[in-house]
Amino acid sequence: MMRRWPVALVLGALIVTGAGARDTAPPRDAHWIATWGSSQMIAEGDNALPADRAGAITLRQVVRVSAGGERVRIRLSNAFGTRPLAIGGAYVARSVAPGTPRIEGDARLTFSGRSDAVIPAGAEIYSDPVAFPVAAGADLAISLYLSDPASPQTGHPGSRATSFTLAGNALADATLAGATPTTHWYALADVEVAAAPTAGTIVAIGDSITDGYGVKPERNTRWPDVLAQRLRGTTATRAIGVVNAGIGGNRVLLDGLGPNMLARFDRDVVARSGVRWAIVLEGVNDLGVLTREAPATPAQHAAIVAQITGGFAQVVARAHAHGIKVIGGTVMPFGGNTYYHPIAENEADRQAVNSFIRTSGVFDAVIDFDRLMRDPAHPDRLSPAYDSGDHLHPSEAGYRTMGEAVPLSLFGNSRTPARSRSVIGVAAPVPVGPGGDKGPAIAITFDDIPAHGPLVPGQTRVDVIRAIAGALAAGKAPAFGFLNAGFGLDAPDDAAKAIAAWRAAGLPLGNHTYSHANLDKVGAAAFSADMVRNEAPLAAAAKGTDWHWFRYPFLSEGSTPSVRDAARADLRARGYRAAAVTMSFNDFSWNPVYVACSVKRDVGAITTLEASFLRDARVAASAARARAKAQVGRDIPYVLLMHVGAFDARMLPKLLALYREMGFRFVTLPEAEADPYYARATDLSLPGPTPSLAGPPALPALAGPPAGLCS
């Protein structure tokens, strides 16, 4: 049973735990972060408290926090009330069994030292901090005694959790027997914990897709829930809180069931404690409502795109003014939805909005939910594997895929806005050339995973992958791999472990066909079949990431335009982008020689090999820059082709050091190919071939490994 505690003042604020201990630390000494929160709106109609619960009631609401802490405070809201809201008392406790009102372990909450409070119309208030240990991922019960739940009420209808009401003041009742369940939250805006100075909060602001439409109460399977669970599972991100600021039906520009995003962004993102990142996923309702009742004119279609993208620029500017990074989510397809019944013009609007998100550079990073969730055969529709059935909202499996796709690497320790971190899908473009403030960029890619070339005696494919992954991590260089699931079948256990080691290092995978088929030799039909055969093992290995990047084996796109066009059309229909190559020095040719020299234990020969490897790498990098400046007039972000070979693994630390010495920095493949130069790679509706910097000036001859060495 809850116990009532005597009132005592400590520096003007009472903070008393269920054990009677006081929290005497001055509030200004704490770094508070939001560990749970919801977006507030008017609770009216079916979302309001029924008339039979309009009198004095106890309201017990259960929430699942994300990050943990030793001290807690809550924020209560009367933001949409038109008269004061009286809080007669408040407690925080641990929920024994979510879905029921049962609790254990309690702490009374106070407000400026008092057990009661009055929230003015349109206002919000904090409780005093209380020493109440909260574990990450714990379920908390917040109990409020409302002597008069003033109408209109402020709350959040899409709780996806069960709350309970009981007539009278029953704050001290641990079971709340006879309480009436309701699937809404009222007056509760935030739960905050005192955290380390480096901790912070992510706010996911969006519409019903973020709010979790279709998720059953107590399931906690919305995509921000999945993200929070992943953050808790990693030491580096365990102290990061997640707030779901989704509202069903929400729009960027106009009010719907709740206030529009531009109107609520400051309250829901900027004003929350400890917010360092925001993920914005909005726009589908703006696009759908435009034509729901009647067709729109071309001018209206153009205007909605301009207004949505202008709205995005506005909220990013607001966030940046407060040191908050903003990650844009592309608008997911809604073809086939019978509520909005979108047509070609709506799809064109969606593509225009998504092009802005991907390429404008407004956002600090981009998560390409569109590419992740769409049906490769029908890109204007959700994938059947992720569709809830209404062709607008994801299923539970879809939400999980979304939550698993958010790269945890986005949430580093920097407090200042930065351009384009690692992302899933297409990132904002990398600044290069004149005006680029960081020098030329390289995106590193590795072909022929899990197996390429011979091995040194006693070496395994897992050893090679781990050495490469370790060098990349030490050099802070992202990389993208391309899988041939038909490789390494002579040692399937080693091959499977090598693929697993690549993914365990957080490195993404794309498609390189099953057996390294050459389009120029096998033709479009057989080539497509080999590509499709690779998809099932690739999807299983790359679970939770966007694997729809394709690298042509032998870099061959067919010697005749008709073959090339057929292959590009098939790749486009399946949702792929091509992974171009604009820098290469035939690194694979050193691997057999290195193995032969290792067998002979010829240290001098290996030293000679190392020097020749680095020499050709330098020559090729300089030549790529010369070609880019001759053909494009500037540096582009270069895409480097390498292989998972034994000598590559040995040389990678020295190679990364060489590139840094030459002034290069390392970026992801999606970041590099967001550059306009790669448009024919990322948009396969454009005519081929894939960009490659082929052409003048003539490349200098690469020497390769010294002839006859260790033969």
NORGI-V296231 format. One line per field, one symbol per residue. ss: DSSP state (~ for helix, > for strand, _ for the rest). psi: psi as a letter, one per 40 degrees, with the letter a starting at -180 (. if undefined). burial: b if it has 16 or more other ideal C-beta (glycine too) atoms within 10 Angstrom, else e. A space follows every 10 residues. Layout:
ss->???
psi->???
burial->???
This chain:
ss->_________> __>__>____ _>____~~~_ >>>>>>>___ >>>_~~~___ ~~~___>>>> >>>>____>> >>>>>>>___ ____>>>_>> >>>>>_____ __>>>>>>>_ >__>__>>>_ ___>>>___> >>>>____>> >>>>>>____ __>>>>____ __>>>>>___ _________> >>__>>_>>> >>>>>_____ >>>>>>_~~~ ~_________ __~~~~~~~~ ~~__~~~___ >>>>>>____ __________ ~~~~~~~~~~ ____>>>>>> >__~~~~~~~ _______~~~ ~~~~~~~~~~ ~~~~~~~~~~ ~___>>>>>_ __________ ___~~~~~~~ ~~~~~~~~~_ ____>>>_~~ ~~~>>__>>> >>____>___ ___>_~~~~~ ~~~~~__~~~ __________ __________ __________ >>>>>>>>>_ __________ ~~~~~~~~~~ ~~~~____>> >>>_____~~ ~~~~~~~~~~ ~~~~___>>> >_______~~ ~~~~~~~~~~ ~~~~~~~~~~ ~_______>> __~~~_____ ~~~~~~~~~~ ~~~___>>__ __>_____~~ ~~~~~~~~~_ __~~~~~~~~ ~~~~~~~~~~ ~~~~~~~~~~ ~______>>> >>>__~~~~~ ~~~~~~~~~~ ~___>>__~~ ~~~__~~~~~ ~~________ __________ __________ _
psi->iiiiiihihh fehhhhidee iihehhdeei hhiheiiihi ihhibeeihi defeahihhh hhihiciiie iiiihihfde ieiihhheii iiihhdgiei ehiihihhii hfeieiihhi heiiiiiiih hghhiheihi hhhhhhdggh hiihahdgdf ihiiihiahf dehedfheih iifiihehdi hiihiideii ihhhhaaddd dfhehiiedf fidddddddd ddehddedeh ihhhfihhei iddiibeiii dddeddddcd eiheheihhh gidddddddd eddiiiiddd dddddddddd dddddddddd eefhihhhhi hiifhehede giaddddddd dddddddded edidihhgdd ddeihddgee iihdeeheee fdhiiddddd dddeehheed gaeheihihg ahihahiiih hiaheheeii ihhhihifhe hhiiiiheii dddddddddd ddddefhiih ihhgeeieed gddddddddd ddddeehiia heidefihdd deiddddddd dddedddddd dfheihefhh hhiefheiei dddddddddd dddefiihgi hehiffddee ddddddddde fgdddddddd dddddddddd dddddddddd ddeiiihihh hiigiddddd eddddddddd deeiihiidd ddeeiddede degeeiiaih iefiaiihhi hhdaihhehf .
burial->ebeebeeeee eebbbbbbee ebbeeebeeb ebbbbbbbbb bbbeeebbbe eebeeebbbb bbbbbbbbbe bbbbbbbbbb beeebbbbbb bbbbbeebeb bbbebbbbbb beeebebebe eeebbbbbbb bbebebbbbb bbbbbbeebb eebbbbbbbb bbbbbbeeeb bebbebeebb ebebbbbbbb bbbbbeeebb bbbbbbbbbb bbbbbeebeb bbbbbbbbbb bbeeeebebb bbbbbbbbbb bbbeebbbbb bbebbebbbb ebbbbbbbbb bbbbbbbbbb beeeebeeee beebbeebbe bbeebbebbe eeebbbbbbb bbbbbbbeeb ebeebbbebb bbbbebbbbb bbbbbbbbbb bbbbbeeebb bbbeebbbeb bbbbbbebbb bbbbbbbbeb beeeeeeebb bbbbbbbbbb bbbeebeeeb bbbbbbbbbb bbbbbbeeeb bbbbbbbbbe bbeebebbbb bbbbbbbbee eeebbbbbbe bbbebebbbb bbbbbbbbbb ebebeebbeb bebbbebbee bbebbbbbbb bbbeebbbee eebbbbbbeb bbebbbbbbb bbbbbebbbb bbbbbbbbee eeeebbebbb ebbbebbbbb bebbbbbbee bbebbbbbbb bbbbbbbbbb bbeebbebbb eeebbbbbbb bbbbbebbeb bbebeeebbb bbbeeeeeee ebeebeeebb e
